[in-house]
Amino acid sequence: MKAYTPEKLVAVSRYRKFFPTLPEDIRKDAYRRIGELIEEEKRYCDPGNYKHMAQIFTSIALYQTLQAHGRSEAEAYRITSEEMWKALTPRSYQRMARLPFFLPMMKKILPFGFRHGSGAGWRYEWHLDDPKDRFHFECRECVYRHIFEEQGLMKLGAMFCHSDIINFGSLPYTDFKRTKTLCQGGDCCDFDFVRHETDAGDGWERSKSI
């Protein structure tokens, strides 16, 4: 079982390149806060949630520690969100979306990935009988929502929701539709991918997802 230690969680988080650039006193306090979060949210700290907890705990610790060291809330949020988004890889999804079998592939990869890469606090509803040009599912329960709600930091939950817009919002030939998320007050996160024969602007317009 992977060890839930502050240093190891940071090392697999999206902040792993940014964290070493911080002053030593900020890094030290952020590690301490992650240690506290491990204890506060230990019911979710199972093997399946390891990578999720790395993102959640490091983002909370960074956001709160920056403020404790004199940064404004707005500045702490800007740094926390922008540094996390920088680590995303939307181009890899865009390359895959050019493949004609992109959605059939997603129908196999995503359920498998979430089944083996999620622990306590998750519940999905899959629709694998969709036609070949559509793939949609709902996330009914999300560990991000659980933790950020308990910590009074739903703003950071919405920050993670925006990661999906960055990753999926400009896919070639594919419209990504989402009208609500759990971290933004919805009763679920409704993911919907629709494949088109042409690219956006040539007969169809992209949806404005949240």
Backbone as a chain_set.jsonl record, in Angstrom:
{"seq": "MKAYTPEKLVAVSRYRKFFPTLPEDIRKDAYRRIGELIEEEKRYCDPGNYKHMAQIFTSIALYQTLQAHGRSEAEAYRITSEEMWKALTPRSYQRMARLPFFLPMMKKILPFGFRHGSGAGWRYEWHLDDPKDRFHFECRECVYRHIFEEQGLMKLGAMFCHSDIINFGSLPYTDFKRTKTLCQGGDCCDFDFVRHETDAGDGWERSKSI", "coords": {"N": [[0.845, -1.207, 0.0], [0.527, 2.197, -0.84], [2.194, 4.785, 0.872], [0.657, 7.202, 2.862], [2.01, 9.982, 3.117], [3.022, 13.385, 3.62], [5.176, 14.312, 1.951], [5.36, 12.36, -0.078], [2.832, 12.513, -1.22], [2.801, 15.123, -2.278], [4.773, 14.75, -4.175], [3.557, 13.252, -6.18], [1.602, 14.844, -7.022], [-0.085, 17.422, -8.994], [1.333, 19.63, -8.463], [3.983, 19.098, -8.232], [6.236, 20.068, -9.611], [6.114, 22.767, -9.127], [6.13, 23.075, -6.345], [8.803, 22.765, -5.201], [9.864, 25.269, -5.789], [8.991, 27.045, -3.953], [9.512, 29.07, -0.992], [11.407, 27.78, 1.798], [10.142, 27.885, 4.349], [7.438, 28.079, 3.706], [7.029, 25.677, 2.33], [7.522, 23.874, 4.421], [5.401, 24.458, 6.233], [3.251, 23.854, 4.593], [3.582, 21.094, 4.198], [3.131, 20.303, 6.844], [0.416, 20.993, 7.091], [-0.723, 19.254, 5.216], [-0.257, 16.848, 6.502], [-2.016, 17.141, 8.661], [-4.438, 17.127, 7.277], [-4.495, 14.533, 6.287], [-5.069, 13.123, 8.616], [-7.537, 14.311, 9.316], [-9.206, 13.578, 7.209], [-9.099, 10.814, 6.996], [-10.774, 8.65, 6.501], [-11.166, 8.581, 3.825], [-8.727, 8.011, 2.831], [-7.67, 5.734, 1.231], [-6.18, 3.045, -0.768], [-7.218, 3.293, -3.425], [-7.901, 5.977, -3.696], [-5.545, 7.369, -3.701], [-4.067, 9.027, -5.596], [-5.972, 10.985, -6.052], [-6.209, 12.138, -3.51], [-3.693, 13.217, -3.306], [-3.851, 15.397, -5.049], [-5.979, 16.873, -3.918], [-5.275, 17.357, -1.154], [-2.788, 18.658, -1.412], [-3.495, 20.947, -2.83], [-5.246, 22.254, -1.035], [-3.523, 22.678, 1.156], [-1.567, 24.326, 0.003], [-3.081, 26.569, -0.816], [-4.077, 27.506, 1.688], [-1.723, 27.853, 3.185], [-0.239, 29.75, 1.776], [-1.823, 32.006, 2.226], [-1.549, 32.191, 4.991], [1.024, 33.051, 5.083], [0.932, 35.636, 4.263], [-0.094, 36.197, 1.69], [-2.822, 37.446, -0.254], [-6.259, 36.285, -0.29], [-7.238, 36.14, -2.905], [-4.87, 36.135, -4.402], [-3.665, 33.809, -3.457], [-5.493, 31.911, -4.348], [-5.278, 32.31, -7.11], [-2.631, 31.486, -7.637], [-2.728, 28.822, -6.73], [-4.687, 27.686, -8.41], [-3.774, 28.285, -11.074], [-1.223, 27.086, -11.165], [-1.908, 24.43, -10.836], [-3.52, 23.954, -13.111], [-1.604, 24.327, -15.092], [-0.27, 21.932, -15.161], [-1.836, 20.184, -16.537], [-2.69, 18.146, -19.406], [-3.952, 18.8, -22.058], [-3.415, 18.524, -24.807], [-2.758, 15.879, -25.267], [-5.219, 14.57, -25.061], [-6.484, 15.821, -27.17], [-5.037, 14.862, -29.343], [-5.727, 12.135, -29.231], [-8.447, 12.341, -29.723], [-8.599, 12.72, -32.425], [-8.59, 10.279, -33.531], [-10.611, 7.855, -35.192], [-11.901, 5.964, -33.622], [-12.188, 7.041, -31.123], [-14.304, 7.595, -29.159], [-15.451, 4.935, -28.687], [-13.141, 3.847, -27.54], [-12.851, 5.469, -25.257], [-15.099, 4.626, -23.856], [-14.311, 2.222, -22.85], [-11.887, 2.713, -21.525], [-12.315, 4.779, -19.544], [-14.374, 3.8, -17.619], [-12.939, 1.541, -16.674], [-10.609, 2.761, -15.67], [-11.613, 4.435, -13.621], [-12.777, 2.531, -12.007], [-10.61, 1.173, -10.996], [-9.064, 3.206, -10.047], [-10.25, 4.697, -8.065], [-11.511, 5.237, -4.787], [-13.104, 5.168, -1.637], [-16.075, 7.143, -1.462], [-16.952, 7.622, -4.053], [-19.256, 7.385, -6.801], [-20.575, 6.187, -9.753], [-22.588, 6.356, -12.736], [-22.885, 4.596, -15.552], [-23.366, 4.612, -19.141], [-23.181, 2.494, -21.246], [-24.366, 1.513, -23.47], [-24.685, 3.433, -25.34], [-24.962, 4.913, -28.648], [-22.404, 4.68, -31.251], [-21.43, 7.232, -31.689], [-21.686, 8.64, -29.374], [-21.022, 9.151, -25.898], [-21.93, 9.028, -22.649], [-22.143, 9.741, -19.135], [-22.806, 9.775, -15.569], [-21.499, 11.243, -12.658], [-22.293, 10.495, -9.531], [-21.522, 10.667, -6.941], [-18.774, 12.131, -5.329], [-15.431, 12.272, -4.277], [-14.01, 14.621, -4.153], [-15.975, 16.568, -3.823], [-16.975, 15.734, -1.317], [-14.762, 16.191, 0.442], [-13.947, 18.898, -0.01], [-16.292, 20.208, 0.656], [-16.563, 19.522, 3.359], [-14.321, 20.821, 4.332], [-14.986, 23.424, 3.879], [-14.307, 24.63, 1.472], [-15.327, 24.863, -1.179], [-14.81, 26.355, -3.389], [-12.327, 25.543, -4.306], [-13.021, 23.035, -5.144], [-14.585, 23.585, -7.419], [-12.558, 24.601, -8.952], [-11.139, 22.293, -9.641], [-13.108, 21.063, -11.167], [-13.011, 22.683, -13.398], [-10.776, 21.762, -14.639], [-11.586, 19.692, -16.308], [-12.824, 21.081, -18.354], [-10.63, 22.315, -19.503], [-9.191, 20.044, -20.371], [-11.038, 18.64, -22.017], [-12.542, 20.46, -23.453], [-11.872, 21.364, -26.003], [-11.762, 19.379, -27.964], [-10.97, 17.788, -31.021], [-13.471, 17.228, -33.459], [-15.281, 16.498, -31.535], [-17.804, 17.156, -29.212], [-17.965, 18.362, -25.977], [-20.142, 18.14, -23.375], [-21.413, 19.5, -20.442], [-23.572, 20.223, -17.885], [-23.729, 20.617, -15.174], [-22.103, 20.246, -11.98], [-21.082, 18.395, -9.074], [-19.482, 19.809, -7.296], [-20.192, 22.343, -7.876], [-22.72, 22.825, -7.026], [-24.587, 21.122, -8.223], [-26.678, 18.129, -8.592], [-25.323, 16.047, -9.578], [-22.476, 15.213, -11.653], [-22.69, 15.687, -14.96], [-21.501, 14.159, -17.613], [-20.994, 14.324, -21.082], [-20.165, 13.24, -24.206], [-20.088, 13.907, -27.595], [-19.708, 12.78, -30.819], [-18.715, 14.145, -33.96], [-18.787, 14.313, -37.571], [-17.41, 16.345, -38.719], [-15.216, 19.108, -37.824], [-15.44, 21.491, -35.08], [-17.454, 24.373, -35.721], [-17.918, 23.829, -38.307], [-20.663, 23.217, -39.195], [-21.553, 22.597, -36.666], [-21.639, 23.838, -33.272], [-19.584, 24.324, -30.417], [-20.537, 23.211, -27.165], [-21.249, 25.207, -24.276], [-19.86, 24.395, -21.599], [-19.797, 23.721, -18.012]], "CA": [[0.0, 0.0, 0.0], [1.283, 3.437, -0.902], [2.165, 5.497, 2.14], [0.075, 8.543, 2.896], [2.879, 10.942, 3.778], [2.972, 14.662, 2.893], [6.195, 14.418, 0.911], [5.03, 11.477, -1.2], [1.639, 13.034, -1.885], [3.217, 16.266, -3.103], [5.612, 14.262, -5.274], [2.722, 12.718, -7.262], [0.548, 15.819, -7.309], [0.145, 18.326, -10.118], [2.186, 20.722, -7.972], [5.311, 18.548, -7.92], [7.281, 20.917, -10.172], [6.017, 24.103, -8.536], [6.37, 23.051, -4.9], [10.209, 23.044, -4.833], [10.221, 26.673, -6.011], [8.492, 27.83, -2.827], [10.447, 29.224, 0.134], [11.436, 26.618, 2.692], [9.165, 27.985, 5.432], [6.114, 27.779, 3.149], [6.995, 24.233, 2.085], [7.429, 23.2, 5.713], [4.048, 24.617, 6.764], [2.332, 23.131, 3.717], [3.713, 19.682, 4.566], [2.444, 20.11, 8.123], [-1.032, 21.039, 6.856], [-1.108, 18.01, 4.554], [-0.304, 15.843, 7.552], [-3.272, 17.322, 9.389], [-5.538, 16.716, 6.402], [-4.501, 13.072, 6.253], [-5.786, 12.678, 9.811], [-8.91, 14.815, 9.276], [-9.979, 12.921, 6.152], [-8.488, 9.497, 6.841], [-11.709, 7.645, 6.005], [-11.061, 8.556, 2.365], [-7.329, 7.78, 2.466], [-7.452, 4.333, 0.89], [-5.299, 2.924, -1.942], [-7.85, 3.755, -4.642], [-7.982, 7.435, -3.736], [-4.229, 7.945, -3.423], [-3.727, 10.14, -6.492], [-6.941, 12.057, -5.816], [-5.847, 12.816, -2.269], [-2.497, 14.016, -3.573], [-4.29, 16.673, -5.625], [-6.852, 17.6, -2.987], [-4.559, 17.816, 0.037], [-1.75, 19.622, -1.764], [-4.139, 22.211, -3.205], [-5.736, 22.898, 0.19], [-2.374, 23.129, 1.943], [-0.937, 25.448, -0.687], [-4.013, 27.697, -0.74], [-4.146, 28.018, 3.057], [-0.397, 28.252, 3.663], [0.107, 31.021, 1.129], [-2.524, 33.072, 2.951], [-0.936, 32.307, 6.317], [2.303, 33.744, 4.907], [0.741, 37.014, 3.838], [-0.737, 36.407, 0.399], [-4.264, 37.657, -0.195], [-7.026, 35.112, -0.714], [-7.297, 36.139, -4.365], [-3.568, 35.752, -4.915], [-3.466, 32.397, -3.118], [-6.323, 31.127, -5.265], [-4.704, 32.414, -8.453], [-1.442, 30.631, -7.698], [-3.141, 27.428, -6.573], [-5.406, 27.229, -9.605], [-2.97, 28.36, -12.288], [-0.151, 26.09, -11.134], [-2.518, 23.126, -11.055], [-3.937, 23.861, -14.512], [-0.41, 24.221, -15.943], [0.18, 20.546, -15.209], [-2.761, 19.395, -17.347], [-2.165, 17.771, -20.729], [-5.064, 18.751, -23.018], [-2.989, 18.128, -26.153], [-2.798, 14.417, -25.395], [-6.618, 14.226, -25.355], [-6.784, 16.319, -28.505], [-4.457, 13.913, -30.295], [-6.534, 10.919, -29.218], [-9.764, 12.629, -30.284], [-8.521, 12.668, -33.884], [-8.763, 8.886, -33.937], [-12.03, 7.576, -35.455], [-12.453, 5.095, -32.576], [-11.949, 7.728, -29.845], [-15.362, 7.366, -28.166], [-15.447, 3.531, -28.238], [-11.983, 3.66, -26.655], [-13.179, 6.12, -23.984], [-16.101, 3.811, -23.159], [-13.611, 1.132, -22.169], [-10.814, 3.209, -20.667], [-12.766, 5.544, -18.373], [-14.917, 2.95, -16.54], [-11.864, 0.724, -16.099], [-9.735, 3.627, -14.893], [-12.261, 4.878, -12.389], [-13.016, 1.369, -11.157], [-9.357, 0.793, -10.343], [-8.373, 4.388, -9.546], [-11.112, 5.444, -7.154], [-11.791, 4.51, -3.554], [-14.313, 5.574, -0.927], [-16.612, 8.457, -1.776], [-17.257, 7.756, -5.478], [-20.332, 6.566, -7.373], [-20.791, 6.538, -11.149], [-23.62, 5.691, -13.518], [-22.378, 4.528, -16.923], [-24.345, 4.308, -20.187], [-22.296, 1.89, -22.227], [-25.142, 1.137, -24.65], [-24.804, 4.59, -26.227], [-24.5, 4.695, -30.024], [-20.954, 4.852, -31.384], [-21.061, 8.645, -31.742], [-21.984, 9.298, -28.097], [-20.63, 8.503, -24.643], [-22.286, 9.895, -21.532], [-22.222, 9.113, -17.824], [-22.981, 10.702, -14.455], [-20.831, 11.021, -11.377], [-23.324, 10.756, -8.526], [-20.854, 10.932, -5.658], [-17.403, 12.515, -5.679], [-14.637, 12.512, -3.082], [-13.637, 16.039, -4.144], [-17.094, 17.281, -3.21], [-17.014, 15.38, 0.103], [-13.693, 16.815, 1.22], [-13.976, 20.361, -0.089], [-17.457, 20.665, 1.409], [-16.235, 19.391, 4.775], [-13.295, 21.813, 4.653], [-15.488, 24.764, 3.579], [-13.484, 25.149, 0.375], [-15.935, 24.433, -2.431], [-14.168, 27.104, -4.471], [-11.274, 24.695, -4.844], [-13.683, 21.957, -5.874], [-14.917, 24.112, -8.743], [-11.279, 24.729, -9.653], [-10.856, 20.997, -10.237], [-14.096, 20.853, -12.235], [-12.559, 23.412, -14.587], [-9.755, 20.948, -15.311], [-12.235, 18.935, -17.381], [-13.036, 22.009, -19.469], [-9.324, 22.47, -20.155], [-8.817, 18.799, -21.028], [-12.012, 18.127, -22.982], [-13.34, 21.515, -24.06], [-11.453, 21.706, -27.372], [-11.429, 18.137, -28.647], [-11.35, 17.742, -32.436], [-14.632, 16.429, -33.865], [-16.01, 16.017, -30.349], [-18.396, 18.161, -28.336], [-18.041, 17.989, -24.566], [-21.27, 18.825, -22.766], [-21.651, 19.273, -19.017], [-24.437, 21.303, -17.428], [-23.664, 20.781, -13.719], [-21.161, 19.402, -11.252], [-21.34, 18.3, -7.634], [-18.748, 20.862, -6.593], [-20.763, 23.636, -8.224], [-24.102, 22.861, -6.575], [-25.459, 20.191, -8.919], [-26.944, 16.843, -7.953], [-24.384, 15.108, -10.176], [-21.68, 15.765, -12.754], [-23.211, 15.008, -16.148], [-20.532, 14.176, -18.709], [-21.591, 13.891, -22.34], [-19.289, 13.43, -25.359], [-20.784, 13.636, -28.852], [-18.771, 12.777, -31.951], [-19.205, 14.695, -35.22], [-17.971, 13.993, -38.741], [-16.605, 17.531, -39.014], [-14.716, 19.782, -36.632], [-16.293, 22.58, -34.588], [-17.571, 25.503, -36.617], [-18.301, 23.337, -39.631], [-21.951, 22.548, -39.063], [-21.959, 22.504, -35.26], [-20.943, 24.72, -32.353], [-19.259, 23.696, -29.136], [-21.373, 23.548, -26.011], [-20.601, 25.981, -23.216], [-19.974, 23.539, -20.417], [-19.274, 24.237, -16.762]], "C": [[0.876, 1.252, 0.0], [1.108, 4.235, 0.381], [1.564, 6.883, 1.968], [0.97, 9.44, 3.744], [2.87, 12.23, 2.972], [3.948, 14.729, 1.728], [5.852, 13.567, -0.312], [3.783, 11.948, -1.943], [1.982, 14.216, -2.782], [3.957, 15.779, -4.339], [4.806, 13.678, -6.426], [1.597, 13.675, -7.632], [0.884, 16.649, -8.54], [1.027, 19.514, -9.729], [3.64, 20.287, -7.776], [6.451, 19.381, -8.495], [7.292, 22.297, -9.532], [6.456, 24.115, -7.081], [7.826, 23.332, -4.528], [10.629, 24.495, -5.034], [9.767, 27.57, -4.861], [9.57, 27.99, -1.758], [10.324, 28.063, 1.112], [10.376, 26.693, 3.786], [7.747, 27.685, 4.94], [5.987, 26.282, 2.884], [6.805, 23.47, 3.39], [6.011, 23.278, 6.274], [3.023, 23.892, 5.905], [2.393, 21.63, 3.998], [2.972, 19.398, 5.877], [0.933, 20.09, 7.932], [-1.518, 19.773, 6.146], [-1.185, 16.877, 5.577], [-1.578, 15.926, 8.369], [-4.459, 16.83, 8.562], [-5.625, 15.2, 6.283], [-5.266, 12.517, 7.45], [-7.261, 13.087, 9.761], [-9.782, 14.03, 8.297], [-9.535, 11.475, 5.932], [-9.46, 8.427, 6.345], [-11.694, 7.554, 4.479], [-9.656, 8.19, 1.888], [-7.054, 6.291, 2.258], [-6.581, 4.245, -0.368], [-5.915, 3.489, -3.225], [-7.844, 5.264, -4.804], [-6.627, 8.131, -3.665], [-3.912, 9.155, -4.303], [-4.712, 11.302, -6.342], [-6.579, 12.845, -4.558], [-4.593, 13.668, -2.448], [-2.879, 15.38, -4.133], [-5.05, 17.514, -4.591], [-6.057, 18.183, -1.823], [-3.5, 18.862, -0.306], [-2.369, 20.965, -2.136], [-4.64, 22.963, -1.974], [-4.564, 23.483, 0.981], [-1.716, 24.344, 1.301], [-1.8, 26.706, -0.557], [-4.02, 28.327, 0.655], [-2.795, 28.525, 3.546], [0.045, 29.564, 3.029], [-0.57, 32.19, 1.841], [-1.923, 33.281, 4.333], [0.398, 33.048, 6.256], [2.144, 35.094, 4.22], [0.129, 37.249, 2.475], [-2.229, 36.637, 0.6], [-4.972, 36.383, -0.642], [-7.04, 35.01, -2.23], [-5.976, 35.68, -4.973], [-3.289, 34.28, -4.633], [-4.274, 31.505, -4.053], [-5.74, 31.149, -6.677], [-3.518, 31.473, -8.604], [-1.848, 29.161, -7.656], [-3.818, 26.9, -7.824], [-4.502, 27.21, -10.833], [-1.859, 27.318, -12.308], [-0.698, 24.679, -11.329], [-2.894, 22.947, -12.517], [-2.748, 23.729, -15.458], [0.023, 22.771, -16.136], [-0.728, 19.656, -16.056], [-2.176, 19.153, -18.737], [-3.29, 17.688, -21.758], [-4.652, 18.284, -24.405], [-3.01, 16.624, -26.341], [-4.216, 13.943, -25.705], [-7.001, 14.683, -26.758], [-6.215, 15.404, -29.582], [-5.301, 12.646, -30.378], [-7.877, 11.138, -29.903], [-9.758, 12.65, -31.803], [-8.715, 11.25, -34.41], [-10.241, 8.582, -34.146], [-12.693, 6.716, -34.382], [-12.292, 5.711, -31.183], [-13.037, 7.421, -28.812], [-15.48, 5.898, -27.768], [-14.288, 3.22, -27.293], [-12.268, 4.259, -25.279], [-14.169, 5.287, -23.169], [-15.467, 2.65, -22.403], [-12.615, 1.663, -21.135], [-11.335, 3.886, -19.403], [-13.399, 4.677, -17.294], [-13.852, 2.087, -15.876], [-10.982, 1.56, -15.191], [-10.35, 4.059, -13.58], [-12.54, 3.713, -11.447], [-11.762, 1.001, -10.369], [-8.607, 1.991, -9.749], [-9.232, 5.277, -8.688], [-11.399, 4.587, -5.931], [-13.106, 4.945, -2.945], [-14.762, 6.961, -1.397], [-16.956, 8.692, -3.226], [-18.464, 6.888, -5.85], [-20.639, 7.081, -8.77], [-21.979, 5.779, -11.726], [-23.195, 5.766, -14.989], [-23.497, 4.167, -17.893], [-23.578, 3.734, -21.378], [-23.036, 1.4, -23.467], [-25.388, 2.327, -25.576], [-24.422, 4.201, -27.661], [-23.033, 5.073, -30.15], [-20.515, 6.306, -31.385], [-21.399, 9.397, -30.456], [-21.479, 8.456, -26.933], [-20.997, 9.443, -23.511], [-22.391, 9.077, -20.244], [-22.419, 10.201, -16.774], [-22.119, 10.274, -13.277], [-21.819, 11.441, -10.294], [-22.742, 11.087, -7.151], [-19.379, 11.117, -5.944], [-16.622, 12.849, -4.413], [-14.158, 13.962, -3.003], [-14.734, 16.849, -3.466], [-17.146, 16.998, -1.71], [-15.996, 16.198, 0.899], [-13.767, 18.337, 1.174], [-15.191, 20.931, 0.642], [-17.17, 20.611, 2.907], [-15.229, 20.454, 5.22], [-13.755, 23.241, 4.391], [-14.734, 25.434, 2.448], [-14.028, 24.707, -0.982], [-15.373, 25.185, -3.632], [-13.055, 26.282, -5.112], [-11.855, 23.491, -5.574], [-14.028, 22.381, -7.287], [-13.664, 24.291, -9.59], [-10.912, 23.416, -10.331], [-11.855, 20.651, -11.332], [-13.619, 21.509, -13.525], [-11.452, 22.653, -15.322], [-10.355, 20.165, -16.474], [-12.506, 19.816, -18.596], [-11.732, 22.195, -20.24], [-8.966, 21.219, -20.957], [-9.733, 18.426, -22.191], [-12.744, 19.194, -23.789], [-12.983, 21.881, -25.477], [-11.058, 20.466, -28.159], [-11.831, 18.207, -30.121], [-12.532, 16.803, -32.667], [-15.554, 16.032, -32.715], [-16.503, 17.167, -29.498], [-18.465, 17.605, -26.924], [-19.137, 18.822, -23.909], [-21.332, 18.485, -21.279], [-22.41, 20.471, -18.475], [-24.345, 21.552, -15.932], [-22.584, 19.877, -13.156], [-21.512, 19.417, -9.772], [-20.66, 19.424, -6.864], [-19.252, 22.26, -6.928], [-22.27, 23.639, -7.988], [-25.052, 21.922, -7.268], [-25.681, 18.91, -8.145], [-26.092, 15.725, -8.543], [-23.474, 15.895, -11.117], [-22.099, 14.998, -14.0], [-22.257, 15.188, -17.333], [-21.185, 13.628, -19.978], [-20.653, 14.25, -23.491], [-20.043, 13.021, -26.618], [-19.803, 13.804, -30.009], [-19.45, 13.313, -33.215], [-18.265, 14.303, -36.348], [-17.031, 15.136, -39.116], [-16.139, 18.165, -37.712], [-15.64, 20.936, -36.262], [-16.272, 23.753, -35.556], [-17.973, 25.109, -38.026], [-19.578, 22.512, -39.5], [-22.42, 22.355, -37.635], [-21.099, 23.428, -34.411], [-20.69, 24.007, -31.038], [-20.238, 24.137, -28.048], [-20.568, 24.353, -25.001], [-20.818, 25.24, -21.904], [-19.448, 24.248, -19.177], [-18.371, 23.178, -16.128]], "O": [[1.845, 1.344, 0.753], [0.001, 4.343, 0.909], [1.917, 7.628, 1.054], [0.724, 9.634, 4.934], [2.725, 12.181, 1.75], [3.581, 15.158, 0.634], [6.034, 14.004, -1.448], [3.69, 11.797, -3.161], [1.508, 14.299, -3.915], [3.789, 16.332, -5.426], [5.31, 13.608, -7.547], [0.744, 13.352, -8.458], [1.997, 16.586, -9.061], [1.418, 20.307, -10.585], [4.438, 21.035, -7.212], [7.538, 19.4, -7.918], [8.344, 22.924, -9.408], [7.09, 25.071, -6.634], [8.058, 24.096, -3.592], [11.656, 24.913, -4.498], [10.134, 28.744, -4.815], [10.448, 27.137, -1.632], [9.266, 27.445, 1.233], [9.77, 25.676, 4.123], [6.945, 27.105, 5.672], [4.953, 25.684, 3.182], [6.016, 22.527, 3.453], [5.475, 22.273, 6.742], [2.035, 23.373, 6.423], [1.356, 20.967, 4.032], [2.279, 18.389, 6.005], [0.241, 19.27, 8.535], [-2.604, 19.275, 6.443], [-2.087, 16.042, 5.514], [-2.156, 14.902, 8.731], [-5.371, 16.194, 9.089], [-6.721, 14.648, 6.189], [-6.022, 11.555, 7.317], [-8.135, 12.3, 10.122], [-10.974, 13.844, 8.542], [-9.589, 10.97, 4.81], [-9.026, 7.401, 5.823], [-12.155, 6.566, 3.908], [-9.417, 8.072, 0.686], [-6.304, 5.673, 3.014], [-6.277, 5.273, -0.972], [-5.21, 4.1, -4.028], [-7.788, 5.773, -5.924], [-6.568, 9.357, -3.577], [-3.524, 10.204, -3.788], [-4.332, 12.464, -6.489], [-6.639, 14.075, -4.549], [-4.451, 14.715, -1.817], [-2.307, 16.399, -3.746], [-4.789, 18.705, -4.422], [-6.158, 19.377, -1.54], [-3.332, 19.84, 0.423], [-1.822, 22.012, -1.79], [-4.476, 24.179, -1.883], [-4.607, 24.634, 1.417], [-1.35, 25.291, 1.997], [-1.295, 27.779, -0.226], [-3.973, 29.55, 0.782], [-2.735, 29.53, 4.255], [0.648, 30.401, 3.701], [0.041, 33.241, 2.035], [-1.799, 34.415, 4.796], [0.849, 33.606, 7.256], [3.101, 35.632, 3.663], [-0.148, 38.395, 2.122], [-2.828, 36.084, 1.523], [-4.377, 35.517, -1.284], [-6.873, 33.924, -2.784], [-5.965, 34.925, -5.945], [-2.735, 33.581, -5.481], [-3.79, 30.464, -4.498], [-5.713, 30.124, -7.358], [-3.418, 30.746, -9.593], [-1.368, 28.355, -8.453], [-3.545, 25.779, -8.251], [-4.47, 26.215, -11.558], [-1.582, 26.729, -13.353], [-0.031, 23.829, -11.919], [-2.618, 21.9, -13.103], [-2.859, 23.095, -16.508], [0.615, 22.426, -17.16], [-0.413, 18.485, -16.267], [-1.279, 19.87, -19.18], [-3.558, 16.607, -22.281], [-5.468, 17.699, -25.117], [-3.253, 16.138, -27.446], [-4.406, 13.03, -26.508], [-7.757, 14.002, -27.452], [-6.845, 15.195, -30.619], [-5.56, 12.14, -31.47], [-8.391, 10.246, -30.578], [-10.825, 12.602, -32.415], [-8.973, 11.051, -35.597], [-11.063, 9.017, -33.339], [-13.916, 6.734, -34.245], [-12.262, 4.993, -30.183], [-12.716, 7.024, -27.692], [-15.601, 5.627, -26.573], [-14.432, 2.429, -26.361], [-11.97, 3.643, -24.256], [-14.088, 5.244, -21.942], [-16.03, 2.156, -21.426], [-12.511, 1.139, -20.026], [-10.853, 3.601, -18.307], [-13.006, 4.793, -16.134], [-13.858, 1.918, -14.657], [-10.642, 1.142, -14.084], [-9.686, 4.052, -12.543], [-12.54, 3.884, -10.228], [-11.844, 0.572, -9.218], [-7.625, 1.811, -9.028], [-8.982, 6.478, -8.585], [-11.515, 3.365, -6.028], [-14.109, 5.077, -3.646], [-13.941, 7.831, -1.688], [-17.227, 9.827, -3.617], [-18.667, 5.809, -5.294], [-20.927, 8.263, -8.955], [-22.328, 4.695, -11.257], [-23.15, 6.842, -15.586], [-24.46, 3.498, -17.518], [-23.362, 4.413, -22.382], [-22.409, 0.923, -24.413], [-26.206, 2.242, -26.492], [-23.647, 3.267, -27.864], [-22.477, 5.714, -29.258], [-19.35, 6.596, -31.112], [-21.402, 10.627, -30.432], [-21.504, 7.226, -26.972], [-20.443, 10.538, -23.412], [-22.69, 7.883, -20.269], [-22.228, 11.387, -17.044], [-22.027, 9.091, -12.951], [-22.138, 12.623, -10.166], [-23.398, 11.708, -6.315], [-18.79, 10.354, -6.711], [-17.093, 13.616, -3.573], [-13.925, 14.478, -1.91], [-14.455, 17.713, -2.634], [-17.338, 17.918, -0.915], [-16.335, 16.819, 1.906], [-13.66, 18.994, 2.21], [-15.118, 22.03, 1.192], [-17.497, 21.545, 3.639], [-15.283, 20.928, 6.354], [-13.006, 24.183, 4.649], [-14.539, 26.65, 2.452], [-13.275, 24.233, -1.834], [-15.451, 24.704, -4.762], [-12.869, 26.325, -6.328], [-11.249, 22.983, -6.518], [-13.797, 21.639, -8.241], [-13.711, 24.145, -10.812], [-10.429, 23.415, -11.463], [-11.493, 20.013, -12.321], [-13.798, 20.961, -14.613], [-11.225, 22.888, -16.509], [-9.709, 19.992, -17.508], [-12.429, 19.353, -19.734], [-11.726, 22.228, -21.47], [-8.494, 21.319, -22.089], [-9.266, 17.954, -23.227], [-13.489, 18.867, -24.713], [-13.716, 22.64, -26.111], [-10.11, 20.508, -28.942], [-12.938, 18.648, -30.431], [-12.571, 15.702, -32.117], [-16.517, 15.295, -32.925], [-15.732, 18.044, -29.109], [-18.966, 16.502, -26.707], [-19.071, 20.051, -23.889], [-21.306, 17.313, -20.905], [-21.948, 21.606, -18.588], [-24.824, 22.578, -15.45], [-22.2, 18.88, -13.768], [-22.162, 20.342, -9.284], [-21.209, 19.93, -5.886], [-18.803, 23.246, -6.343], [-23.009, 24.359, -8.658], [-26.238, 21.913, -6.937], [-24.981, 18.625, -7.174], [-26.132, 14.59, -8.066], [-23.677, 17.087, -11.346], [-21.885, 13.789, -14.086], [-22.223, 16.244, -17.966], [-21.848, 12.592, -19.945], [-20.376, 15.426, -23.726], [-20.574, 11.913, -26.697], [-19.156, 14.842, -30.149], [-20.601, 12.984, -33.505], [-17.094, 13.999, -36.118], [-15.995, 14.925, -39.746], [-16.608, 17.806, -36.632], [-16.518, 21.312, -37.039], [-15.238, 24.09, -36.132], [-18.327, 25.961, -38.84], [-19.578, 21.292, -39.667], [-23.572, 21.985, -37.411], [-19.973, 23.759, -34.78], [-21.494, 23.182, -30.602], [-20.697, 25.279, -28.023], [-19.352, 24.194, -24.891], [-21.813, 25.434, -21.206], [-18.742, 25.252, -19.277], [-17.817, 23.404, -15.052]]}, "num_chains": 1, "name": "protein.A"}
